[in-house]
Amino acid sequence: MKKITPLSLTFTLLLLLNACKPDPHPKNPNYAINKPMIKYEPSKKSLAKMVKQLQGRPYVWAEEGPNQFDCSGFTYYLYGSMGIEIPRVAREQAKKGKVIKMDELVYGDLIFFDTDKNPKGKITHVGMYLGNGWFTHASATEYEIVYSNLNTSPYYKKRLRICRRYLPEEKERIAMDEAKPWKTKKAVKAKVSPITTLPKVTKKHGLGNFYVQVGSFSGKPQDALLDQITRAGYHYKLIEFPINGKQISKLLIGPYRKRSDAVALLGNIKKQIQKNAFIAEVR
């Protein structure tokens, strides 16, 4: 009988997870544009409700919901569900709305990127800003709707091209930069809207083989350490396997498609999280 190793078991589980997802690039894409049903009033609170509901939904090219999305289909759906009509594709969305500077970004603003291998300034990707560097987007590399952070992602920060505002100004402004983008045991101050709290990002299974390994643990790492990683703006992944009857967990930050991307963040992770962190490749 063939022996099952922890590595082969992990690989099998990842294959099963990916097998459940639809093809992100179907042979016959559905290019018909389906306008979303208007379900909400135009507000940051309405956006926050949808953002929470849609995290993890699959990325599929040329789709605009309600169950699967490409990047501009996701933003088209969010705004269309509030009765705000915006163009369907990212390059056209980047031409409308109010131009704003990066330091003026607030919850709900759209941010546009050039994600080509050799960027030349054209718009190829869009996400929605959440505050404190965080944004949500339908990722064409992780093949699902995810959270990312401009402050900790050299890839996205370097490729940001333009920011636009489509949401009408609300009478009561929500102070995004005064609130922490993660859940804590302490209550957020009453003046800060509850939509400024982001859910914790856990166990992301994206594309890429390079990670920064924080450590190995008997059992699971403490929640305080996981919260510290999330607060710093990173995704983490746990690989769990048994050794001599004990459950061992490897805690990894990533994944990153290139080793150089992981190396670029290693110094900060050593200062912020774990001084003995190192680069790990998982295949």
HUNORPE-V896104 format. One record per pair of residues at least 12 apart in sequence whose C-alpha atoms are under 6 Angstrom apart, sorted by the first residue. I is the first residue (numbers start at 1). J is the second residue. Records with the same first field share a line. If there is no record, write none. Layout:
I->J ; J
//
This chain:
6->241
24->59 ; 60 ; 61
25->61
31->62
36->77 ; 80 ; 81
37->81
38->81 ; 82 ; 83
39->81
40->82
41->82
42->82
48->195
55->145 ; 146
56->144 ; 145
57->144 ; 145
58->143 ; 144
59->138 ; 143 ; 144
70->138
71->126 ; 138
72->89 ; 90
76->88
90->126
91->123
97->164 ; 165 ; 166
98->164 ; 165
99->163 ; 164
100->163 ; 164
107->129 ; 130 ; 131
108->128 ; 129
109->128 ; 129 ; 164 ; 165
110->127 ; 128 ; 163 ; 164
111->126 ; 127 ; 163
112->125 ; 126 ; 160 ; 161 ; 162
113->125 ; 159 ; 160 ; 161
114->159
131->176
132->177
133->149 ; 150 ; 151
134->148 ; 149
135->147 ; 148
142->206 ; 207
149->233
152->233
181->197 ; 198
182->197 ; 198
203->236 ; 237 ; 238
204->237
208->255 ; 256 ; 257
209->281 ; 282 ; 283
210->255 ; 256 ; 259 ; 280 ; 281
211->252 ; 253 ; 254 ; 255 ; 279 ; 280
212->252 ; 253 ; 278 ; 279 ; 280
213->252 ; 277 ; 278 ; 280
214->251 ; 252 ; 277
215->251
216->249 ; 250
217->248 ; 249
218->248
219->247 ; 248
220->249
235->253 ; 254
236->252 ; 253 ; 254
237->252
238->250 ; 251
//
